């Protein structure tokens, strides 16, 4: 099921990763967005919300 077809709320915990914070992306979100380790993502701040978008590879 594509994540666009799914509406869900997931909760998680921030973890310390060096001088940064990390977020574990739940498996259903990984599958729904077809996320794989090493892929590029974009963070967008909207008021008090953090949105994470997958950066699609451009085809030549």
N, C-alpha and C positions, 0 to 999 in steps of 0.2 A: 504494500500500500504506500503510495507516495505521500509524503508529509503534507503536501498541499491539500490532500483530501482528508487529512486527519487534524482534529483540533484536540489538543491535550495540554495539560499543565504538568510539568515535572519539577521536582524540587531536588536540590543537591547541596553540597557543602563546598565552600571555597577551601583550597589547599595551598599551602605555602610551597612555592617552586622557585628556589633561588631568591632573587629580590622581587619576584612577581607573585601573583596569585593565579591558580589554575582552577578550572572547572571540569569535572568529569561529565562527558556527554553520554546520557543514557542510551543503551543499546537500541531501543525503538526509534530514537531520534537519529542515531547513526544509520540504521537501516533505511528509515524513511527518506533521509536526505542523501543516501548513498555516500556517506563520508568515509574516507579512508585515511590512515595515518600519513602525514606528510603533505596532505592537500592544503591549499591556501583557503583561508576564510577571512571575512571582513567583519569588524566590529563596528556597530553604529549605535550611538547614544541618542536616545529620544527622551528628553526630560529625565525622568528617573528610571528609564528602562534601558537595558542592554540587549540589542538585537545582534544575532550572529548569522551571517549569510555565507553560503558556499560561493566561492569564486569559480565560475564555470570556465573551463579551458576553451580558448578560442580555436576554432578549426580553420586551417588555411584553405 
